[in-house]
């Protein structure tokens, strides 16, 4: 790993720790955690009190990739799928945890997709 890549990883980890010290989810308002890799995007609704995952969605699911032209559209579909699963689990509100990633591009598209389907945060 190059020195610039190490610096970037350390920076994201520092931001992630700062966010996690302030953001915590429970059964009524779970934490919506987002992880973005170069190819895929993953999102989970997590109850930190009981340490359970309430709902999860990712770009690995077939429904998320159908008819999408690029990764940003896939991220928006993942957000919509997660919001549908949240409704099925009787969850309306969540706390957004961007996991140290910038609120831009695919992370923003996922959040907006979840908001479109009725998840509030």
Secondary structure, 3 states (H helix, E strand, C coil): CCHHHHHHHHHHHHHHHHHHHHCCCCCCEEEEEEEECCCCEEEEEEECCCCEEEEEEECCCHHHHCCCCCHHHHHHHHHHHHHHHHHHCCCCEEEEECCCCCCCCHHHHHHHHHHHCCCEC
